[in-house]
């Protein structure tokens, strides 16, 4: 996923269908310097982690 799109999704009030390794995740914030995003699985909000932007997929 491109950094700008990840930032748009993180700032959007609408829930987007984004997956990481097959699991739907919520993007909290994007780190420009490391090209990562702070995410958590939708069904496990207490399990936050950093994911490479290249590993995030937006499903239409």
C-alpha positions in Angstrom: 0.0 0.0 0.0 1.2 3.5 -0.8 2.0 5.7 2.2 -0.5 8.5 1.1 -3.3 6.0 0.8 -2.5 4.5 4.2 -2.7 8.0 5.7 -6.0 8.7 4.0 -7.4 5.5 5.4 -6.1 6.3 8.9 -7.7 9.7 8.8 -11.0 8.6 7.3 -14.1 8.3 9.6 -15.3 5.4 7.4 -14.1 1.8 8.0 -12.0 0.5 5.1 -11.4 -3.1 4.3 -7.6 -3.4 4.9 -5.9 -6.7 5.5 -2.5 -7.8 6.8 -1.5 -11.4 6.2 -5.2 -12.2 5.5 -6.6 -10.6 8.6 -8.7 -7.4 8.6 -6.9 -4.6 10.4 -7.5 -1.1 11.5 -4.8 1.5 10.6 -4.2 3.9 13.6 -1.3 5.9 12.2 1.4 5.9 9.6 5.1 6.4 10.3 6.6 8.1 7.2 10.2 7.5 8.2 10.0 3.7 8.6 7.3 3.1 6.0 5.2 1.3 8.6 1.7 1.7 10.0 0.5 1.1 13.6 -2.4 -1.4 13.2 -4.5 -3.8 15.1 -6.8 -6.7 14.0 -10.5 -5.7 14.0 -11.3 -8.7 16.3 -8.4 -8.1 18.6 -8.0 -4.3 19.3 -5.6 -4.9 22.2 -3.1 -6.5 19.9 -1.4 -3.4 18.3 1.7 -3.8 16.2 3.7 -2.1 13.4 3.2 -3.5 9.9 5.2 -2.7 6.7 3.1 -0.6 4.4 4.0 -3.0 1.6 2.3 -5.8 3.5 -1.1 -4.0 3.8 -3.7 -4.6 1.2 -6.9 -2.6 0.6 -9.7 -4.8 -0.6 -12.4 -3.1 -2.7 
